[in-house]
Amino acid sequence: MSFDGGVEDGDFDMLTPSQMVAKVERTVAEVKPGYGFILGTTSSPNTRSKLDERHHANYRAYVETAMRLAAYD
């Protein structure tokens, strides 16, 4: 069994990059133990034709934090 998701699509609109880092860290800490966790958004990524700097910064924070926490010990 696996769990997919953990970060709401709207978080990319509303959070600051530091809040996104905290959200990803909290989500991974809560759901990752025991294997089978796939970090993702709760729906498809934003479908806007143009993303603003907040979106770029939040996607960067999301991916960098996920990569830092990806390994299972």
Secondary structure, 3 states (H helix, E strand, C coil): CCEEEEECCCHHHHCCHHHHHHHHHHHHHHHCCCCCEEEEECCCCCCCCCCCHHHHHHHHHHHHHHHHCCCCC
